[in-house]
């Protein structure tokens, strides 16, 4: 069966792309925190607690405890202050600046469905 692709669109400017490795010692949540700190130009400890915006345990369970390929269509987006965060099960993470609007474009090239 041929796989189709699902495009999810963003209307903000990408500023940081990151990737987590399934089975790594570094959780998806930790990679997201580092990406947000890089986007903001601050130390990670200066960020507000991530749990104020998303459940980090649920995020890690959803994206960190499987091989990614089996659930490649899983995509989560949430906002942390002025940053839009997009997480795809294959390990792709994109942080966009919500204060810099753009014409709608796909968040990622495509997401297999």
C-alpha positions as CSV (number, residue, x, y, z in Angstrom):
1,X,0.0,0.0,0.0
2,X,1.3,3.4,-0.9
3,X,1.9,5.8,1.9
4,X,0.4,9.3,1.7
5,X,1.8,12.3,3.5
6,X,0.1,14.6,5.9
7,X,1.2,18.2,6.0
8,X,0.7,20.2,9.1
9,X,1.1,23.9,8.6
10,X,2.8,26.6,10.6
11,X,2.5,30.4,10.4
12,X,5.6,31.3,12.3
13,X,9.3,31.6,11.6
14,X,11.4,28.5,12.3
15,X,14.5,29.4,14.5
16,X,15.8,26.1,15.8
17,X,15.7,22.5,14.5
18,X,16.7,19.7,16.7
19,X,16.5,15.9,16.8
20,X,16.3,13.3,19.5
21,X,17.4,9.7,19.2
22,X,15.0,7.0,20.3
23,X,16.7,4.9,23.0
24,X,19.2,7.6,23.8
25,X,20.1,8.7,27.3
26,X,18.7,12.1,26.4
27,X,14.9,12.3,26.5
28,X,12.8,14.2,24.0
29,X,11.9,16.6,26.8
30,X,15.6,17.4,27.4
31,X,16.2,18.0,23.7
32,X,13.1,20.4,23.6
33,X,14.4,22.3,26.6
34,X,17.8,22.8,24.9
35,X,16.1,23.8,21.7
36,X,13.9,26.4,23.5
37,X,16.9,27.8,25.3
38,X,18.8,28.1,22.1
39,X,15.9,29.9,20.4
40,X,15.6,32.3,23.3
41,X,19.3,32.8,23.6
42,X,19.3,31.9,27.3
43,X,20.5,29.2,29.7
44,X,18.0,26.3,30.0
45,X,17.5,26.9,33.7
46,X,16.2,30.4,32.9
47,X,13.2,28.9,31.0
48,X,9.9,28.6,32.8
49,X,9.2,25.0,33.8
50,X,8.1,23.0,30.8
51,X,5.3,21.4,32.8
52,X,3.5,24.7,32.8
53,X,2.9,24.2,29.0
54,X,2.9,20.4,28.4
55,X,3.1,17.2,30.5
56,X,6.8,16.2,30.1
57,X,6.2,12.6,31.3
58,X,3.5,12.1,28.7
59,X,5.6,13.7,26.0
60,X,8.5,11.4,26.8
61,X,6.2,8.4,26.9
62,X,4.6,9.3,23.6
63,X,7.9,10.0,21.8
64,X,10.7,8.4,23.7
65,X,9.6,4.8,24.4
66,X,9.2,3.4,20.9
67,X,11.3,3.2,17.8
68,X,9.8,6.2,16.1
69,X,9.1,4.4,12.8
70,X,6.2,2.5,14.2
71,X,4.5,5.8,15.1
72,X,6.0,8.1,12.6
73,X,2.6,9.8,12.1
74,X,2.6,11.1,15.7
75,X,3.0,14.8,15.8
76,X,2.6,17.1,18.8
77,X,2.5,20.9,18.9
78,X,2.4,23.2,21.9
79,X,3.3,26.8,22.8
80,X,5.8,27.9,25.3
81,X,5.4,31.7,25.7
82,X,6.2,33.1,22.2
83,X,7.6,29.8,20.9
84,X,5.7,27.2,19.0
85,X,7.1,23.7,19.4
86,X,6.5,20.9,17.0
87,X,7.6,17.3,17.8
88,X,7.4,14.4,15.4
89,X,7.8,10.8,16.4
90,X,10.8,10.2,14.1
91,X,12.8,12.6,16.2
92,X,12.4,15.9,14.4
93,X,11.8,19.0,16.6
94,X,11.2,22.5,15.3
95,X,10.9,25.6,17.4
96,X,9.3,28.6,15.7
97,X,9.1,32.2,16.8
98,X,5.4,33.1,17.0
99,X,6.2,36.9,17.0
100,X,7.5,36.5,13.4
101,X,4.5,35.5,11.4
102,X,4.9,33.9,7.9
103,X,2.7,32.7,5.2
104,X,1.5,29.2,6.1
105,X,4.1,26.5,5.2
106,X,4.4,22.9,6.2
107,X,6.1,22.5,9.6
108,X,8.1,19.6,8.2
109,X,8.4,18.5,4.6
110,X,5.9,15.7,5.2
111,X,4.7,13.3,7.8
112,X,4.0,9.8,6.7
113,X,0.5,8.5,7.4
